[in-house]
């Protein structure tokens, strides 16, 4: 069944926290954006932040085949029974269109954060008991144990803030069949100073979270790479920026490393409350 999911999400998707709005007044705006993303050829939309099935509903209803997933839903924020009920409701109305992306978040964010691996296993057990199919859920796995869990108990992994090299290592652990859909941040800027400034503005919060910094250290980066907003080496490894040809080549690196699908998070220095539709159109022209 992983092959079916790979086909449904395609090679390129959009990762966006802006498409996960709580304000009902934005429902039309988000629905129109989802419809355009589908028309542009993206196979999936990944809802950033601790999103939930209800955030996917307006986007699924506005499109005919776009896959909508959470990237991710925190296991600490929603009980497994609640997640299962929400999944079942969306699946009944729109079969095969929603993917439940799960993760353990971070100790600095979730007060309940204790023994995250064991908690995730128990959560998956509860989803199994409630009838949520393993092939309709994915895990935001970074470390080897979590990747093995994603391989054995889900359709695959949607890792966040990783390099092409980490993607290759993840593929080795997952094997050929499971979905591997890393998120990749994109800055459509050719000036190195401006591009890296935008990148570091986004990267700053993640450099305070041990789940990410430990993953970088496990994979060849040093404490110096993590200091002062991140070294150029680190920034250039986890962001795609530069000319259109350079951005296209960076995305291709992830696919060549074993990714089935790349979830593109477009960054800019504009207003944070607007959807970057012009940039999403540019990316579609570049890639699709």
N, C-alpha and C positions, 0 to 999 in steps of 0.2 A: 504493500500500500504506500510505501514511501515514494515509489515511482509516480504514483498518482498525485501525491502532494507536490513533488518536484515539477510535474507538468503544470499543475494549477498555479503555482507561484511564478513560474517562468524564471528567467535569468536575472531580472531586475525588479526591484520594488522600491518604494519610498518609505523611509522611517521618519515619523513626524509626531512630535508632542502636540503641535498645533491642530492636528486633526482630531484630537481627543478633548473636545470642549464640553464643559458641564452646562454652559449657557444655552438653553433651548432656542434663544434668539439666533444662534449661529447655525442651527440645523440646516437651513437652506444653503448657506454658504459652504458648509462642509460637504453636503450632498453634491453640490455642483462641482466642487473640487475633486471629489472621488470619481465622478462621472468623467471628468476631463482626464484624470490620471489613467483611467481604464482606456479611454479613447487614444491616449498617447502611446499605449502599449505596455504600460507597467502591469506586471502580473499580480502584485500584492501591495498592500499598504500595511505597515506595522505601526501600531499606535504606541507612541513613547510614553514614558512614565509608568506609574502603576495603574495601567488601564484595565478595563474590565469589558465583559461581553456587551454590556449596555452601550458602551462607547462605539462599538462596531456597528450597531444596528442601523443608524442613519446612512452609513457608507455602503453597507450591504444592500439596503433597500434601494439605493440610488443607482446601483450598477447591476450588470447581468452576470458577470463571471469573476469579477475582482475578488481575490482572496483577502480577507482582513484578519489580522492577527494582533494579539497583545504582545508588546515587547518592552517591558514584560508586566505581567500581573504578579504582584508580590504575594507570596503564600502567607505572609503575616497580616495582610490587610483584608483578605477575603477568606472565610472558612471554606474548606473543601466542599461541603454540602451546598453552600451558596454558589460557588463556582460551577458545580455540576448542574444545578438547577438553571442557572443562566445559560450555560452552554446548551443544555437540552432545549431551551426555549428558542434560541437562535437557530439551532440545527433543525428543529422541527419546521420552522418557517422558511429557512434557506439552507437546505442540505449541502454540506461540503464547502460552505463559503467562509466559515469561521475557524480559526486556529487558536487554541488556547496556549499562549506562550507564558511560561511560568519561570519564576526565579526567586532567590532567597533574599534579594535586596542587600542591605548593609547594616551592620551593627549601629552605625551612627544615625541611621534613618529609622530603623524599626526597633522599638523598645523591647519587643518580645524576642528579639534575635538570640536564640540559644541553639547550639548544636545544629547548625543549618542543614548539614547533609542528612542527618537522621530525621529532621523535621520534613525535609523534602520527600524522603522515602515514604514517611507516614502519610503525607499529603497525596502522593501518587496512589498509595494503597486505598485511601478513601475515595479517590476518583474512580479507581477500578471498581470498587464496591458499588459506586453510584452509577456505573455504566458509561463513564466517559471513555471512549476508545483511546488506546495508546497512540493510534495513528492520526489522531486529531489534536495532539498536544505536542509541544516542543519545549525544550529547556534552555535557559540562558546559561550554558555551561562554559566554564573557563578551565578549571583544573582537571587533571586526569580522571579522578574519581567521578566528578560530575559528568564528564563526557561519557564515561562508561555507563553511567546511569541513564543519560540521554539516549545512548545506543540501545540499551536493554529495555527501557520503560517508556519510550516515547518515539515520535517520528524522527527526532533528530535534535539539532542544536541551533540556537540563534544567538551566538556570542556577540557581546558588545565591547567595543573599544579594543580591538585586536589588530595584529599585523598580518601580513600575508604569510610570514613564517609561522606564526601561531595557528593560522588557518590550515597550513599544511600539516602541522603536528596534530591538530584536531581531527583532520581527515584520517590520519594513521590510526587513531584510537577508535574513531567511529566505524571505520570500514567503509565499503563502497555504497551500501544501500541507504543509510539514514540521510536525511536532509541536513545540509550544512549551509546556513544562511547568515553569514556575518554581516554586522552593521558596519558601514564605512562612511566617515564624515567627509564631505566635499566642500571645498571653498573655491568658487569660480573667480579666482584672482591670480594674476600673473606676477604681481610685485611681491617678492619674497617677504619683505618686512610687513606689508599689510596682510598678506595671507597668513603668516605665522601669528600675527597679533590677533586676528579673528580666531584662529585655532586655539591659541593659549587662553583666550577669554572663555572658551567652552571647556577646555581641558582642566582648568583650575580646580573645579569642584571634584573631579574624578581623582586628582592627585592627593586628595585628602581621605580617600576611601581605600582601606587596605586590600580589599578583594581585587581591585585593579592594580594597585602598586605592587602587591605581592606577585601577581601574574606577570607583570613586566620584569620583575627581578628574577623570576623563575625562567624567563625566556631571554636572558642575556643582557638586559639593561642594568644600569648601575644606579646607585643613589644619586650620583651626579646628574644622570639623565632625568631624574625626577625633581630636581631642585630648580628653583627660580622659574617656575612656570613650565618646565619641561625643556629639555635640550632640543636643538634643531633636529638631531637624530631621532628623537622620540616623536616629535611633531610630524616629521616627514614620513615616519613609519605608520602612523595611525590616521593621517589625513591625506586626502588626495587634493592637491592644489596645483595651480600653474596653467599652462596653455590647455586648450581643448585636447590636443594630442597627448599631453602629459597626463591629464585626468583620465582619459580613456585607457592609457597604458597602465595606470595605477589600478583601475578597476579590473582590468584584464589580469593583472598580477594575482588578484584574489581568486579569480576563476581558475587560473592556471595552477594555483596552489591547492585546489580541491573544492572550492566553494561551488555549490550548485546554483546559488542565488546570492545576490548582493543587495542588501537593504541600504539604500543611499540616504544619508541624512545631510541635506543641503544647509550650509551655514552662510550667513552674511552678516554685515554690520548694520542692517536696516532695522526697521521696526519689528519688535518681537511678537506683536499681536496680529501680524498679517501673514498670510500664507505665501510662500515664495513661488508662486505659480510661474513667473517668467523663468526662474532658474530651473524649475522642474521641466519646463518645455525645452530649455537648452540641453539639459541632460538627456532627455528623450531623443533629441536630434543627434547627440553625440553617440548614444549607445544603442538605440532601438531603430 
